[in-house]
């Protein structure tokens, strides 16, 4: 049986890598749904899921009281809270912040809300931790 090569990559390896990638994307989506349900159960109103712009993506946008929160969902199986700064590095934080600015341009009625950037850690089908104010626009300046 002939092996098919593509740009020095074995087809079996490529297919396995794609299947692994699909598995992680599916797991991420499930965790984001779980996080959204948890937020709703404690009184948050989920406005958007996977809000995208050319600069990035925000997993969840939600409001409660006068707070507009842009939330990044992470698997706690992969990280600890101590590792959070490295997992959500400056580039990712900037991407979330720039995307949140676009959200506010499109949805002007939330301009007066207090803006917050949160992180939710999900582990084994449960919200392990909701880190409110995990980072801010001017962190590190």
N, C-alpha and C positions, 0 to 999 in steps of 0.2 A: 504494500500500500504506500503510495507516494505521500510525503508530507508537504503541506502547503506552507510556503514561507511568505511573509509580508514584512518588508522593511526589516529584515533580520529578526522577526518575531515568529515564533511557532504559533500556528492557528489554535491549537489546543490551549496554549497559555493565554492567548488573547481572549478566547471564549470564557475560560475560567476567570480571568480578570474582570471581564464584563459582568459575569454572573455574580462575582463577589461585590462589585460596585453596585449592582442592582439591589443586592441583599442589604447593603449598608444604607442605600437611599430609602428603601422600603422601611427599614428600622428607624431611620431618622424621621420619616413622615409619621410613623406610628407614635413616636415619642412627642412630636409636635402636636398631634391630635390629643394625646394624653395630657400634655401641658395645657392646651386650650381648655379642655374639659375641667381640669383642676381649677384653672383661673375662674371659669364661669361658676364653679361650685362655691367659690369664696367671694362672689359678688362682682367680678370683673366682667366687662362687656368686651368681647373679642370683636374688633373691627375688621381685622384683616389677618390672613395667614399667607405666608410666603409672598409678601409684598416685594416686588422686584423692580429694579431700575438697572440701567447700564452700569451703575457704580456698585451694585450689590443687591443683597436680599436681606429682608428682616423676617424672621420666622413667625413672630406674632406681634400684632399691634393691638393694644387693649387699653380701655379706660376704666377708671373707678374714681368716684368723687371728682376731683379736679385734676387728676393725674392722667397723663398720656404716656404709656410705657411701651417702649420698643424692646422686645424680648428675644434674646438668643437662647435657643434650647440646645443643651449638650447632654450627651450620655455620661452619667457619672461612672459607668463601668470603665470608661476610658480615662477619666481624669479625677483628680481630687480638687478640692477648693483651692488648695495651695498652688496648684498648677494652672489655675484659671487665667492668670495674666499671660502665661505663655501660650495657652490654647487659643485665647481670644487676644491675639497680639495687636499691636498698634495698627497694622494694615487692616485687619478685620474690624476693629473698633471704628476706624475712620470710614470704612465702607458702610457700616451700619449707621453711623452719624450722617454721612452724606445722603444715604437713602432716606433717612428719617426727614431730612430737610425737604426732599422732594415730596414725601407724603404730606408734609405740612403745607407746601405750596398748592398741592391738589386739594387738600382738605382744610381749607382756611378756618373753618369753624373751631378747630382745635388749637389755634394759635395762642389762645389765652390760657391753655392748660399748662400745668407744670410738667415739663418734659423729664423723663427718667429712662435710663438704660439699664435693664435688668437681665439677669441670666437665670435660667431654670436648669437645674440638674435633675435628670431622670435616671432612675435605676430600677431594673426589674419590674417594669409596669407600674411604677409609682413615682410621684414627684418627691424627690429626696430633699430638695432645697430650692427655695425661691430667693435669690440674692437680689434684693432691691437696691438700686443705685450702684450696680456692680462697677460701672465706669461712667465717666462724664465727658462731655465734649472737649474740655480743656485739660484733661489728664495728661501729665507728662510735659506740659509746656512750661 
